[in-house]
Amino acid sequence: MKIEEVKSTTKTQRIASHSHVKGLGLDEAGNAKQSACGLVGQEAAREACGIIVELIRSKKMAGRAVLLAGPPGTGKVMAVAQELGNKVPFCPMVGSEVYSSEIKKTEVLMENFRRAIGLRIKETKEVYEGEVTELTPCETENPMGGYGKTISHVIIGLKTGKGTKQLKLDPSIYESLQKERVEVGDVIYIEANSGAVKRQGRCDTFATEFDLEAEEYVPLPKGDVHKKKEIVQDVTLHDLDVANARPQVRLNRTDSLPVFNKLRAEINKVVNRYIDQGVAELVPGVLFVDEVHMLDIECFTYLHRALESTIAPIVVFASNRGNCLIRGTEDITSPHGIPLDLLDRVMIIRTMLYTPQEMKQIIKIRAQTEGINISEEALTHLAEIGTKTTLRYAVQLLTPASLLGRVQGKETVEREQVEEINELFYDAKSSAKILQDQHHKFMK
């Protein structure tokens, strides 16, 4: 007899390079804990980021810029996004993304700018809301003739904490119900005017069911089935641009750029009118530009003007460069590769190199995230390797060392496995030294 365990069909999350980071790790007073939320050390930088997050939440930071500056591997891509939560738009990009043969550099920047600006639209609508108790499509003979049948109407039963109602719906609404994959036991609402259907989740009375699929459970709605409900929609300005652009404009933006800019100006007018009427609320998000030194002088000039716009997000730059040449110029050097006039508008947060003890703590957190058992001696040795090379290299040795240990029949990673893996691979500094010593053996 063969017995197999049924594995859940819920997607397993891939462990990425920052999966262990859950927030900034600050206490209620805004002071950084030495080790919290996956972050270790960098107390001053984390406290500064905490103040920036509070400014973003209170909407007093729009149109300003922050620069995270520090050597490579000091955690500049930190936990601002996790700390803000999913209600604030967060648009990450890399400086090299702007270089494309199809779209202008400034157009790429503007598109990302508008992705980082949210609009929260509040509308009071007449809806039918409740848990689906019945869903019966009623068929009739096809009026066009033939053997097939068509759906004439749909009978749906909705239940709330106060009562139940049976509704007779148009066949077009049945198509919307199918698109939303509505079943008996789901909590939905149907807009009375437009007939739009929104599935909110499965009713929590079914939460005890054994279900392989990950399901979101919601409570049974209170009040009457037929009611007025305030519906909140979160969209970005880029979503509005794409929704209102004609297909030909969307397909070939390089030729139709003036039309697109005119459309954006019209959308901005409508958005401002909605804000004045109190229908909508502007949610300035964060545009995170990593490797900002990769942008050229044209992009920096454009950013300077864009930051002064009335509708602008918070821009966070990150760079690991010192004094270097500004891209697009021949002889102008500047700190971090950013022009001085733009740098003057930027609040700079410095990140420092980690101490060996902090490196050890980070590697330990990373090992726990990846589910690797590692001995104290191996941790200390990895921290020593990280001090001589880089933290990134030390962290990258974790998984191969764990794999080697498993092959050798050991459940815990010991110092021997770390030493063996370190001999098999080279870090950037060792590789560069070999190239320098043996340059005559390599092609130029």
C-alpha angles and dihedrals in degrees: 000000000000119000120185129183114238109232120217115258090217109123112256111229115240113234105241129189093271101032090115092059111094102163144322095291098231128154124230092275091055095252117140118245113224091242122010141130091014094303125113127192121337087109097163093048092047092049090050090050089050090057090048090051091051090050090050092050092049089048093236096118103064115131094018130110136218127198122207103202127182146109119296116283097025096116102259092154089068137164101287092116094051091045092052093049128215096296093074115070112245118188116184121195139162123234093241091059092083094068108091134138092219105049131038117254092239091050091056090050093047092048091053091044090057092044087060095054115081130197120205108203118196119197132171108220136178106244144169107226134178149092114306109244097166135021114178123163111206116214130208137181114286107260089211090061127240131103100291126096129221131210110255097184143336127239112212129178119209125192131194133171089270102045150310136269134192116215132195108215135195116254090245089063088053088062089053090050090053092048090052089046092232116186135175107286095035122121111231141159127214120203109233096214104041101022090230113161125214122186109210098184143278118315111258091234085078093051093104091060118112102245125170093200120078105249132187111227121205130186122258107269118253127223128029126337091236109055148131112262133186107232118198119202124188115206135156125232088246089058089054091048092053094043092052099039116102114243093250091053091050094049098048111025096159092066095038100044097123089053090050092049090048089050091051090052090053092048090050090053092051092046091051090049091051090049091050090050091050092240094116138028125212114232109195107208134189128275106199113199111189120194089020091175087073090071117093132227092269091056092047091051090050092048090051091058095039092055089059092057118113090234104050134136129224108273119211116191125193126195137165095193128107122201106342143151116282106241113248093031129089104214110007112112122183139169110282090358091280122126113254095238091058092040087057089064093049129093106219123215115190123213119202134211115270123250118236090255092052090048089053091052092048093049089049091052090047091051090052091050091052092044094243121151109217132177123237091244092054090048091052091048092049089051089052090050089049091052092052095041122010137301090242092057092048091051091048090057091061099080097042090048090050090049091049090050091052090052089051090050097251123133095198125058109239132192091262093062092048091050092048093049091045089056092050096052134049127219121220095263094050092047091049091050091052090050090050095048095043100032092132090064094057131074117252 
